[in-house]
Amino acid sequence: MNGPNIDTERRWADIVAALIFLTISAGLYLETFRMPPPHLDLLGPAFFPRLMIAGLALLGIILLLQAIPKRVKRMGKNENLPENPAYLMSWGTFGFFTLYVLVLSPGWIHYTVATLVFLPAMMLFLATKRRKNWTAVILITLAGSFGITYLFEQHLGFFLP
């Protein structure tokens, strides 16, 4: 008696997740049109959220394309599948990212402050219990928050929300 086909179940789960990501991306993209028009720069406050949303949509498209079955010679039984899929990490990452975009969109918190909280939270969430490099977390957080703010504001003339 054959059990459930894990490969097929995983493929369908990936397709559903990709469609959810694309739907949420479309909704968030439409919400960016409620943001105020640009005043001091050409790009406006909706630019960075739209950039992040485009990244989420791109990842959703990549996941969808990878989940579509291909006509290739099958390898051994479930060779590429991990023993325990990390659903908590996947959905947790999605949740962190969505919360980050939602906090930035109405302008409740400035980009620099939100990124100072988001980056270390994400890195510590994704790190294994044995591999938490605090020096790297601190350096990447500071570079990500202040470095990108400096680059956008001083060199690109664009003020982050």
C-alpha positions, 0 to 999 in steps of 0.5 A: 500500500502506497502512502501519500506522495510527499513530493506532490504534497510539497509541490502543491503547498509551494504553489498555494504559498506562492499564490498567497505571496502574490496576492498579498503583494498585489494588495500591499502594492495597491495600498501604496497608492494611498501614501502621500505624493512626493514632495522633496524628491522624485521617488516619493515615500511609496518607492521603498515599500514598492521595492520591497513588495516587488521583491516579495512578488519576485520570490513568489514567482520564483517559488511558483516556477520551482513548484511547477512539475518538470518532465525530468527523470526522477531521482531516488525517493524524496532525495531532495526533501528535508526530513523536517520542513521548516514551516515555522521559519517560512511563515515566521519570515513572511510574518516578520516581513509583512509586519515590517512593511505594514509598520513602514507604510503609514509612516508610523516608524521611520525606516532607520528605527524599523530596520534597527528592530527588524534586521536583528529580529530576522537574523536571530529568528533564522539563526540556528541555536548554535550559530548566533554570531552577535558581531555579525548581527550588530554590524549588518544591522548598523550597516543596513539601517544607517548605511542605506539611509545615508546612501539614499538620503545623501547620494540619491536625494531620496528620503526614506519613510 
